[in-house]
Each structure stands twice: as structure tokens, then as C-alpha cells.
Amino acid sequence: MIEKLLTGYPEISAIILILCGFLAGGILSRVVVQLLHWFNLWIRKTLPTITLASVRTEIFIQKLVYYLTVAVFVLLALRVLGLG
């Protein structure tokens, strides 16, 4: 039943992919920033004079990961629709 619905209406599949992209982007960006933060703390303990990333850099990386992930899922949705 769901297979027929998704193959018969690719728009629904595209919408689901885009929603998954927003979700995956949010999760991945938080994970990457957390890993960067932990790595930064480890560097500070090992070499106290060095700071790897500032808060502004972490925010930039978080937004970059989020939007790149969303873009990938949008491209997948376009491919499902036959536009890409």
C-alpha cells in the first residue's frame, strides 16, 4: 500500500526526503559541533596555549553542515521527481 502510494505520487517521496533532510541536518550539525567542542577541550588540556576553534567558528561549521545536508536531500528529492 505504501509502496504504491510512494511510486504513484513521487511528490510525497520528495516531501518526505526534504523533511528527513531537515531532521538529518539538525542532528548532524549538533553532532559535528559537539565533536569539535570535545576535540577543542582535549587540545586545551594537552596544549593549553592553543585554541582550535572559537565560538564563531563552531557556529559557522554548524550552519555549513546543516545547509549542506539539507542541500543533499533537496537534490535527492529533485532526482526522485525526475528534475535533476
Distance bins in CASP14 RR format, pairs under 12 A and 6 or more apart:
PFRMAT RR
TARGET T0000
AUTHOR 0000-0000-0000
RMODE 2
METHOD distances of the structure
MODEL  1
1 7 0 0 0 0 0 1 0 0 0 0 0
1 8 0 0 0 0 0 1 0 0 0 0 0
2 8 0 0 0 0 0 1 0 0 0 0 0
2 9 0 0 0 0 0 1 0 0 0 0 0
2 12 0 0 0 0 1 0 0 0 0 0 0
2 13 0 0 0 0 0 1 0 0 0 0 0
2 16 0 0 0 0 0 1 0 0 0 0 0
3 9 0 0 0 0 0 1 0 0 0 0 0
3 12 0 0 0 0 0 1 0 0 0 0 0
3 13 0 0 0 0 0 1 0 0 0 0 0
4 12 0 0 0 0 0 1 0 0 0 0 0
5 11 0 0 0 0 0 1 0 0 0 0 0
5 12 1 0 0 1 0 0 0 0 0 0 0
5 13 0 0 0 0 1 0 0 0 0 0 0
5 16 0 0 0 0 0 1 0 0 0 0 0
6 12 1 0 0 1 0 0 0 0 0 0 0
6 13 1 0 1 0 0 0 0 0 0 0 0
6 14 0 0 0 0 0 1 0 0 0 0 0
6 15 0 0 0 0 0 1 0 0 0 0 0
6 16 0 0 0 0 1 0 0 0 0 0 0
6 17 0 0 0 0 0 1 0 0 0 0 0
6 80 0 0 0 0 1 0 0 0 0 0 0
7 13 0 0 0 0 1 0 0 0 0 0 0
7 80 0 0 0 0 0 1 0 0 0 0 0
8 80 0 0 0 0 0 1 0 0 0 0 0
9 15 0 0 0 0 1 0 0 0 0 0 0
9 16 0 0 0 0 0 1 0 0 0 0 0
9 80 0 0 0 0 0 1 0 0 0 0 0
9 81 0 0 0 0 0 1 0 0 0 0 0
10 16 0 0 0 0 0 1 0 0 0 0 0
10 17 0 0 0 0 0 1 0 0 0 0 0
10 76 0 0 0 0 0 1 0 0 0 0 0
10 77 0 0 0 0 1 0 0 0 0 0 0
10 78 0 0 0 0 0 1 0 0 0 0 0
10 79 0 0 0 0 1 0 0 0 0 0 0
10 80 1 0 1 0 0 0 0 0 0 0 0
10 81 1 0 1 0 0 0 0 0 0 0 0
10 82 1 0 0 1 0 0 0 0 0 0 0
10 83 0 0 0 0 0 1 0 0 0 0 0
11 17 0 0 0 0 0 1 0 0 0 0 0
11 18 0 0 0 0 0 1 0 0 0 0 0
11 77 0 0 0 0 1 0 0 0 0 0 0
11 78 0 0 0 0 0 1 0 0 0 0 0
11 80 0 0 0 0 1 0 0 0 0 0 0
11 81 1 0 0 1 0 0 0 0 0 0 0
11 82 0 0 0 0 0 1 0 0 0 0 0
11 83 0 0 0 0 0 1 0 0 0 0 0
12 18 0 0 0 0 0 1 0 0 0 0 0
12 19 0 0 0 0 0 1 0 0 0 0 0
12 77 0 0 0 0 0 1 0 0 0 0 0
12 80 0 0 0 0 1 0 0 0 0 0 0
12 81 0 0 0 0 0 1 0 0 0 0 0
13 19 0 0 0 0 0 1 0 0 0 0 0
13 20 0 0 0 0 0 1 0 0 0 0 0
13 73 0 0 0 0 0 1 0 0 0 0 0
13 76 0 0 0 0 1 0 0 0 0 0 0
13 77 1 0 0 1 0 0 0 0 0 0 0
13 78 0 0 0 0 0 1 0 0 0 0 0
13 79 0 0 0 0 0 1 0 0 0 0 0
13 80 1 0 1 0 0 0 0 0 0 0 0
13 81 0 0 0 0 1 0 0 0 0 0 0
13 82 0 0 0 0 0 1 0 0 0 0 0
14 20 0 0 0 0 0 1 0 0 0 0 0
14 21 0 0 0 0 0 1 0 0 0 0 0
14 73 0 0 0 0 1 0 0 0 0 0 0
14 74 0 0 0 0 1 0 0 0 0 0 0
14 75 0 0 0 0 0 1 0 0 0 0 0
14 76 0 0 0 0 1 0 0 0 0 0 0
14 77 1 1 0 0 0 0 0 0 0 0 0
14 78 1 0 0 1 0 0 0 0 0 0 0
14 79 0 0 0 0 1 0 0 0 0 0 0
14 80 1 0 1 0 0 0 0 0 0 0 0
14 81 1 0 1 0 0 0 0 0 0 0 0
14 82 0 0 0 0 1 0 0 0 0 0 0
14 83 0 0 0 0 1 0 0 0 0 0 0
14 84 0 0 0 0 0 1 0 0 0 0 0
15 21 0 0 0 0 0 1 0 0 0 0 0
15 22 0 0 0 0 0 1 0 0 0 0 0
15 73 0 0 0 0 0 1 0 0 0 0 0
15 74 0 0 0 0 0 1 0 0 0 0 0
15 76 0 0 0 0 0 1 0 0 0 0 0
15 77 1 0 0 1 0 0 0 0 0 0 0
15 80 0 0 0 0 1 0 0 0 0 0 0
15 81 0 0 0 0 0 1 0 0 0 0 0
16 22 0 0 0 0 0 1 0 0 0 0 0
16 23 0 0 0 0 0 1 0 0 0 0 0
16 73 0 0 0 0 1 0 0 0 0 0 0
16 76 0 0 0 0 0 1 0 0 0 0 0
16 77 0 0 0 0 1 0 0 0 0 0 0
16 80 0 0 0 0 1 0 0 0 0 0 0
17 23 0 0 0 0 0 1 0 0 0 0 0
17 24 0 0 0 0 0 1 0 0 0 0 0
17 69 0 0 0 0 0 1 0 0 0 0 0
17 70 0 0 0 0 0 1 0 0 0 0 0
17 72 0 0 0 0 1 0 0 0 0 0 0
17 73 1 0 1 0 0 0 0 0 0 0 0
17 74 0 0 0 0 1 0 0 0 0 0 0
17 75 0 0 0 0 1 0 0 0 0 0 0
17 76 1 0 1 0 0 0 0 0 0 0 0
17 77 1 0 1 0 0 0 0 0 0 0 0
17 78 0 0 0 0 1 0 0 0 0 0 0
17 79 0 0 0 0 1 0 0 0 0 0 0
17 80 1 0 0 1 0 0 0 0 0 0 0
17 81 0 0 0 0 1 0 0 0 0 0 0
18 24 0 0 0 0 0 1 0 0 0 0 0
18 25 0 0 0 0 0 1 0 0 0 0 0
18 69 0 0 0 0 0 1 0 0 0 0 0
18 70 1 0 0 1 0 0 0 0 0 0 0
18 71 0 0 0 0 0 1 0 0 0 0 0
18 72 0 0 0 0 0 1 0 0 0 0 0
18 73 1 0 1 0 0 0 0 0 0 0 0
18 74 1 0 0 1 0 0 0 0 0 0 0
18 75 0 0 0 0 0 1 0 0 0 0 0
18 76 0 0 0 0 1 0 0 0 0 0 0
18 77 1 0 1 0 0 0 0 0 0 0 0
18 78 0 0 0 0 1 0 0 0 0 0 0
18 80 0 0 0 0 0 1 0 0 0 0 0
18 81 0 0 0 0 0 1 0 0 0 0 0
19 25 0 0 0 0 0 1 0 0 0 0 0
19 26 0 0 0 0 0 1 0 0 0 0 0
19 70 0 0 0 0 0 1 0 0 0 0 0
19 73 0 0 0 0 1 0 0 0 0 0 0
19 74 0 0 0 0 0 1 0 0 0 0 0
19 77 0 0 0 0 1 0 0 0 0 0 0
20 26 0 0 0 0 0 1 0 0 0 0 0
20 27 0 0 0 0 0 1 0 0 0 0 0
20 28 0 0 0 0 0 1 0 0 0 0 0
20 69 0 0 0 0 1 0 0 0 0 0 0
20 70 0 0 0 0 1 0 0 0 0 0 0
20 72 0 0 0 0 0 1 0 0 0 0 0
20 73 1 0 0 1 0 0 0 0 0 0 0
20 74 0 0 0 0 0 1 0 0 0 0 0
20 76 0 0 0 0 1 0 0 0 0 0 0
20 77 0 0 0 0 1 0 0 0 0 0 0
20 80 0 0 0 0 0 1 0 0 0 0 0
21 27 0 0 0 0 1 0 0 0 0 0 0
21 28 0 0 0 0 1 0 0 0 0 0 0
21 29 0 0 0 0 0 1 0 0 0 0 0
21 65 0 0 0 0 0 1 0 0 0 0 0
21 66 0 0 0 0 1 0 0 0 0 0 0
21 67 0 0 0 0 0 1 0 0 0 0 0
21 68 0 0 0 0 0 1 0 0 0 0 0
21 69 1 0 0 1 0 0 0 0 0 0 0
21 70 1 0 1 0 0 0 0 0 0 0 0
21 71 0 0 0 0 1 0 0 0 0 0 0
21 72 1 0 0 1 0 0 0 0 0 0 0
21 73 1 1 0 0 0 0 0 0 0 0 0
21 74 1 0 0 1 0 0 0 0 0 0 0
21 75 0 0 0 0 0 1 0 0 0 0 0
21 76 0 0 0 0 1 0 0 0 0 0 0
21 77 0 0 0 0 1 0 0 0 0 0 0
22 28 0 0 0 0 0 1 0 0 0 0 0
22 29 0 0 0 0 0 1 0 0 0 0 0
22 66 0 0 0 0 1 0 0 0 0 0 0
22 67 0 0 0 0 0 1 0 0 0 0 0
22 69 0 0 0 0 1 0 0 0 0 0 0
22 70 1 0 0 1 0 0 0 0 0 0 0
22 71 0 0 0 0 0 1 0 0 0 0 0
22 72 0 0 0 0 0 1 0 0 0 0 0
22 73 1 0 0 1 0 0 0 0 0 0 0
22 74 0 0 0 0 1 0 0 0 0 0 0
22 77 0 0 0 0 0 1 0 0 0 0 0
23 29 0 0 0 0 0 1 0 0 0 0 0
23 30 0 0 0 0 0 1 0 0 0 0 0
23 66 0 0 0 0 0 1 0 0 0 0 0
23 69 0 0 0 0 1 0 0 0 0 0 0
23 70 0 0 0 0 1 0 0 0 0 0 0
23 73 0 0 0 0 1 0 0 0 0 0 0
24 30 0 0 0 0 0 1 0 0 0 0 0
24 31 0 0 0 0 0 1 0 0 0 0 0
24 32 0 0 0 0 0 1 0 0 0 0 0
24 65 0 0 0 0 0 1 0 0 0 0 0
24 66 0 0 0 0 1 0 0 0 0 0 0
24 68 0 0 0 0 0 1 0 0 0 0 0
24 69 1 0 1 0 0 0 0 0 0 0 0
24 70 0 0 0 0 1 0 0 0 0 0 0
24 71 0 0 0 0 0 1 0 0 0 0 0
24 72 0 0 0 0 1 0 0 0 0 0 0
24 73 1 0 0 1 0 0 0 0 0 0 0
24 74 0 0 0 0 0 1 0 0 0 0 0
24 76 0 0 0 0 0 1 0 0 0 0 0
25 31 0 0 0 0 1 0 0 0 0 0 0
25 32 0 0 0 0 1 0 0 0 0 0 0
25 33 0 0 0 0 0 1 0 0 0 0 0
25 62 0 0 0 0 1 0 0 0 0 0 0
25 63 0 0 0 0 0 1 0 0 0 0 0
25 64 0 0 0 0 0 1 0 0 0 0 0
25 65 1 0 0 1 0 0 0 0 0 0 0
25 66 1 0 1 0 0 0 0 0 0 0 0
25 67 0 0 0 0 1 0 0 0 0 0 0
25 68 0 0 0 0 1 0 0 0 0 0 0
25 69 1 1 0 0 0 0 0 0 0 0 0
25 70 1 0 1 0 0 0 0 0 0 0 0
25 71 0 0 0 0 1 0 0 0 0 0 0
25 72 0 0 0 0 1 0 0 0 0 0 0
25 73 0 0 0 0 1 0 0 0 0 0 0
25 74 0 0 0 0 0 1 0 0 0 0 0
26 32 0 0 0 0 1 0 0 0 0 0 0
26 33 0 0 0 0 0 1 0 0 0 0 0
26 34 0 0 0 0 0 1 0 0 0 0 0
26 62 0 0 0 0 1 0 0 0 0 0 0
26 63 0 0 0 0 0 1 0 0 0 0 0
26 65 0 0 0 0 1 0 0 0 0 0 0
26 66 1 0 1 0 0 0 0 0 0 0 0
26 67 0 0 0 0 0 1 0 0 0 0 0
26 68 0 0 0 0 0 1 0 0 0 0 0
26 69 1 0 0 1 0 0 0 0 0 0 0
26 70 0 0 0 0 1 0 0 0 0 0 0
26 73 0 0 0 0 0 1 0 0 0 0 0
27 33 0 0 0 0 0 1 0 0 0 0 0
27 34 0 0 0 0 0 1 0 0 0 0 0
27 62 0 0 0 0 0 1 0 0 0 0 0
27 65 0 0 0 0 0 1 0 0 0 0 0
27 66 0 0 0 0 1 0 0 0 0 0 0
27 69 0 0 0 0 1 0 0 0 0 0 0
27 70 0 0 0 0 0 1 0 0 0 0 0
28 34 0 0 0 0 0 1 0 0 0 0 0
28 35 0 0 0 0 0 1 0 0 0 0 0
28 61 0 0 0 0 0 1 0 0 0 0 0
28 62 0 0 0 0 1 0 0 0 0 0 0
28 63 0 0 0 0 0 1 0 0 0 0 0
28 64 0 0 0 0 0 1 0 0 0 0 0
28 65 1 0 1 0 0 0 0 0 0 0 0
28 66 1 0 0 1 0 0 0 0 0 0 0
28 67 0 0 0 0 0 1 0 0 0 0 0
28 68 0 0 0 0 1 0 0 0 0 0 0
28 69 1 0 1 0 0 0 0 0 0 0 0
28 70 0 0 0 0 1 0 0 0 0 0 0
28 72 0 0 0 0 0 1 0 0 0 0 0
28 73 0 0 0 0 0 1 0 0 0 0 0
29 35 0 0 0 0 0 1 0 0 0 0 0
29 36 0 0 0 0 0 1 0 0 0 0 0
29 58 0 0 0 0 0 1 0 0 0 0 0
29 59 0 0 0 0 0 1 0 0 0 0 0
29 60 0 0 0 0 0 1 0 0 0 0 0
29 61 0 0 0 0 1 0 0 0 0 0 0
29 62 1 0 1 0 0 0 0 0 0 0 0
29 63 1 0 0 1 0 0 0 0 0 0 0
29 64 0 0 0 0 1 0 0 0 0 0 0
29 65 1 0 1 0 0 0 0 0 0 0 0
29 66 1 0 1 0 0 0 0 0 0 0 0
29 67 0 0 0 0 1 0 0 0 0 0 0
29 68 0 0 0 0 1 0 0 0 0 0 0
29 69 1 0 0 1 0 0 0 0 0 0 0
29 70 0 0 0 0 1 0 0 0 0 0 0
30 36 0 0 0 0 0 1 0 0 0 0 0
30 37 0 0 0 0 0 1 0 0 0 0 0
30 58 0 0 0 0 0 1 0 0 0 0 0
30 61 0 0 0 0 0 1 0 0 0 0 0
30 62 1 0 0 1 0 0 0 0 0 0 0
30 63 0 0 0 0 0 1 0 0 0 0 0
30 65 0 0 0 0 1 0 0 0 0 0 0
30 66 0 0 0 0 1 0 0 0 0 0 0
30 69 0 0 0 0 0 1 0 0 0 0 0
31 37 0 0 0 0 0 1 0 0 0 0 0
31 38 0 0 0 0 0 1 0 0 0 0 0
31 61 0 0 0 0 0 1 0 0 0 0 0
31 62 0 0 0 0 1 0 0 0 0 0 0
31 65 0 0 0 0 1 0 0 0 0 0 0
31 66 0 0 0 0 0 1 0 0 0 0 0
31 69 0 0 0 0 0 1 0 0 0 0 0
32 38 0 0 0 0 0 1 0 0 0 0 0
32 39 0 0 0 0 0 1 0 0 0 0 0
32 53 0 0 0 0 0 1 0 0 0 0 0
32 57 0 0 0 0 0 1 0 0 0 0 0
32 58 0 0 0 0 1 0 0 0 0 0 0
32 59 0 0 0 0 0 1 0 0 0 0 0
32 60 0 0 0 0 0 1 0 0 0 0 0
32 61 1 0 0 1 0 0 0 0 0 0 0
32 62 1 0 0 1 0 0 0 0 0 0 0
32 63 0 0 0 0 0 1 0 0 0 0 0
32 64 0 0 0 0 1 0 0 0 0 0 0
32 65 1 0 1 0 0 0 0 0 0 0 0
32 66 0 0 0 0 1 0 0 0 0 0 0
32 68 0 0 0 0 0 1 0 0 0 0 0
32 69 0 0 0 0 1 0 0 0 0 0 0
33 39 0 0 0 0 0 1 0 0 0 0 0
33 40 0 0 0 0 0 1 0 0 0 0 0
33 53 0 0 0 0 1 0 0 0 0 0 0
33 55 0 0 0 0 0 1 0 0 0 0 0
33 57 0 0 0 0 1 0 0 0 0 0 0
33 58 1 0 1 0 0 0 0 0 0 0 0
33 59 0 0 0 0 1 0 0 0 0 0 0
33 60 0 0 0 0 0 1 0 0 0 0 0
33 61 1 0 0 1 0 0 0 0 0 0 0
33 62 1 0 1 0 0 0 0 0 0 0 0
33 63 0 0 0 0 1 0 0 0 0 0 0
33 64 0 0 0 0 0 1 0 0 0 0 0
33 65 1 0 0 1 0 0 0 0 0 0 0
33 66 0 0 0 0 1 0 0 0 0 0 0
34 40 0 0 0 0 0 1 0 0 0 0 0
34 41 0 0 0 0 0 1 0 0 0 0 0
34 58 0 0 0 0 1 0 0 0 0 0 0
34 61 0 0 0 0 0 1 0 0 0 0 0
34 62 0 0 0 0 1 0 0 0 0 0 0
34 65 0 0 0 0 0 1 0 0 0 0 0
35 41 0 0 0 0 0 1 0 0 0 0 0
35 42 0 0 0 0 0 1 0 0 0 0 0
35 52 0 0 0 0 0 1 0 0 0 0 0
35 53 0 0 0 0 0 1 0 0 0 0 0
35 58 0 0 0 0 0 1 0 0 0 0 0
35 61 0 0 0 0 0 1 0 0 0 0 0
35 62 0 0 0 0 0 1 0 0 0 0 0
35 65 0 0 0 0 0 1 0 0 0 0 0
36 42 0 0 0 0 0 1 0 0 0 0 0
36 43 0 0 0 0 0 1 0 0 0 0 0
36 51 0 0 0 0 0 1 0 0 0 0 0
36 52 1 0 0 1 0 0 0 0 0 0 0
36 53 1 0 1 0 0 0 0 0 0 0 0
36 54 0 0 0 0 0 1 0 0 0 0 0
36 55 0 0 0 0 0 1 0 0 0 0 0
36 57 0 0 0 0 1 0 0 0 0 0 0
36 58 1 0 1 0 0 0 0 0 0 0 0
36 59 0 0 0 0 0 1 0 0 0 0 0
36 60 0 0 0 0 0 1 0 0 0 0 0
36 61 1 0 0 1 0 0 0 0 0 0 0
36 62 0 0 0 0 1 0 0 0 0 0 0
36 64 0 0 0 0 0 1 0 0 0 0 0
36 65 0 0 0 0 1 0 0 0 0 0 0
37 43 0 0 0 0 0 1 0 0 0 0 0
37 44 0 0 0 0 0 1 0 0 0 0 0
37 51 0 0 0 0 0 1 0 0 0 0 0
37 52 0 0 0 0 1 0 0 0 0 0 0
37 53 0 0 0 0 1 0 0 0 0 0 0
37 54 0 0 0 0 0 1 0 0 0 0 0
37 55 0 0 0 0 1 0 0 0 0 0 0
37 57 0 0 0 0 0 1 0 0 0 0 0
37 58 1 0 0 1 0 0 0 0 0 0 0
37 59 0 0 0 0 0 1 0 0 0 0 0
37 61 0 0 0 0 0 1 0 0 0 0 0
37 62 0 0 0 0 0 1 0 0 0 0 0
38 44 0 0 0 0 0 1 0 0 0 0 0
38 45 0 0 0 0 0 1 0 0 0 0 0
38 52 0 0 0 0 0 1 0 0 0 0 0
38 53 0 0 0 0 0 1 0 0 0 0 0
38 58 0 0 0 0 0 1 0 0 0 0 0
39 45 0 0 0 0 0 1 0 0 0 0 0
39 46 0 0 0 0 0 1 0 0 0 0 0
39 50 0 0 0 0 0 1 0 0 0 0 0
39 51 0 0 0 0 0 1 0 0 0 0 0
39 52 1 0 0 1 0 0 0 0 0 0 0
39 53 0 0 0 0 1 0 0 0 0 0 0
39 58 0 0 0 0 0 1 0 0 0 0 0
39 61 0 0 0 0 0 1 0 0 0 0 0
40 46 0 0 0 0 0 1 0 0 0 0 0
40 47 0 0 0 0 0 1 0 0 0 0 0
40 50 0 0 0 0 1 0 0 0 0 0 0
40 51 1 0 0 1 0 0 0 0 0 0 0
40 52 1 0 1 0 0 0 0 0 0 0 0
40 53 1 0 1 0 0 0 0 0 0 0 0
40 54 0 0 0 0 1 0 0 0 0 0 0
40 55 0 0 0 0 0 1 0 0 0 0 0
40 57 0 0 0 0 1 0 0 0 0 0 0
40 58 0 0 0 0 1 0 0 0 0 0 0
40 61 0 0 0 0 0 1 0 0 0 0 0
41 47 0 0 0 0 0 1 0 0 0 0 0
41 48 0 0 0 0 0 1 0 0 0 0 0
41 50 0 0 0 0 0 1 0 0 0 0 0
41 51 0 0 0 0 0 1 0 0 0 0 0
41 52 0 0 0 0 1 0 0 0 0 0 0
41 53 0 0 0 0 0 1 0 0 0 0 0
42 48 0 0 0 0 0 1 0 0 0 0 0
42 50 0 0 0 0 0 1 0 0 0 0 0
42 51 0 0 0 0 0 1 0 0 0 0 0
42 52 0 0 0 0 1 0 0 0 0 0 0
43 49 0 0 0 0 0 1 0 0 0 0 0
43 50 1 0 1 0 0 0 0 0 0 0 0
43 51 1 0 0 1 0 0 0 0 0 0 0
43 52 1 0 1 0 0 0 0 0 0 0 0
43 53 0 0 0 0 1 0 0 0 0 0 0
44 50 1 0 0 1 0 0 0 0 0 0 0
44 51 1 0 0 1 0 0 0 0 0 0 0
44 52 0 0 0 0 1 0 0 0 0 0 0
44 53 0 0 0 0 0 1 0 0 0 0 0
45 51 0 0 0 0 0 1 0 0 0 0 0
45 52 0 0 0 0 0 1 0 0 0 0 0
46 52 0 0 0 0 0 1 0 0 0 0 0
51 57 0 0 0 0 1 0 0 0 0 0 0
51 58 0 0 0 0 0 1 0 0 0 0 0
52 58 0 0 0 0 1 0 0 0 0 0 0
52 61 0 0 0 0 0 1 0 0 0 0 0
53 59 0 0 0 0 1 0 0 0 0 0 0
53 60 0 0 0 0 1 0 0 0 0 0 0
53 61 1 0 0 1 0 0 0 0 0 0 0
53 62 0 0 0 0 0 1 0 0 0 0 0
54 60 0 0 0 0 1 0 0 0 0 0 0
54 61 0 0 0 0 0 1 0 0 0 0 0
55 61 0 0 0 0 0 1 0 0 0 0 0
55 62 0 0 0 0 0 1 0 0 0 0 0
56 62 0 0 0 0 0 1 0 0 0 0 0
56 63 0 0 0 0 0 1 0 0 0 0 0
57 63 0 0 0 0 0 1 0 0 0 0 0
57 64 0 0 0 0 0 1 0 0 0 0 0
58 64 0 0 0 0 0 1 0 0 0 0 0
58 65 0 0 0 0 0 1 0 0 0 0 0
59 65 0 0 0 0 0 1 0 0 0 0 0
59 66 0 0 0 0 0 1 0 0 0 0 0
60 66 0 0 0 0 0 1 0 0 0 0 0
60 67 0 0 0 0 0 1 0 0 0 0 0
61 67 0 0 0 0 0 1 0 0 0 0 0
61 68 0 0 0 0 0 1 0 0 0 0 0
62 68 0 0 0 0 0 1 0 0 0 0 0
62 69 0 0 0 0 0 1 0 0 0 0 0
63 69 0 0 0 0 0 1 0 0 0 0 0
63 70 0 0 0 0 0 1 0 0 0 0 0
64 70 0 0 0 0 0 1 0 0 0 0 0
64 71 0 0 0 0 0 1 0 0 0 0 0
65 71 0 0 0 0 0 1 0 0 0 0 0
65 72 0 0 0 0 0 1 0 0 0 0 0
66 72 0 0 0 0 0 1 0 0 0 0 0
66 73 0 0 0 0 0 1 0 0 0 0 0
67 73 0 0 0 0 0 1 0 0 0 0 0
67 74 0 0 0 0 0 1 0 0 0 0 0
68 74 0 0 0 0 0 1 0 0 0 0 0
68 75 0 0 0 0 0 1 0 0 0 0 0
69 75 0 0 0 0 0 1 0 0 0 0 0
69 76 0 0 0 0 0 1 0 0 0 0 0
70 76 0 0 0 0 0 1 0 0 0 0 0
70 77 0 0 0 0 0 1 0 0 0 0 0
71 77 0 0 0 0 0 1 0 0 0 0 0
71 78 0 0 0 0 0 1 0 0 0 0 0
72 78 0 0 0 0 0 1 0 0 0 0 0
72 79 0 0 0 0 0 1 0 0 0 0 0
73 79 0 0 0 0 0 1 0 0 0 0 0
73 80 0 0 0 0 0 1 0 0 0 0 0
74 80 0 0 0 0 0 1 0 0 0 0 0
74 81 0 0 0 0 0 1 0 0 0 0 0
74 83 0 0 0 0 0 1 0 0 0 0 0
74 84 0 0 0 0 0 1 0 0 0 0 0
75 81 0 0 0 0 0 1 0 0 0 0 0
75 82 0 0 0 0 0 1 0 0 0 0 0
75 83 0 0 0 0 1 0 0 0 0 0 0
75 84 1 0 0 1 0 0 0 0 0 0 0
76 82 0 0 0 0 0 1 0 0 0 0 0
76 83 0 0 0 0 0 1 0 0 0 0 0
76 84 0 0 0 0 1 0 0 0 0 0 0
77 83 0 0 0 0 1 0 0 0 0 0 0
77 84 0 0 0 0 1 0 0 0 0 0 0
78 84 1 0 1 0 0 0 0 0 0 0 0
END
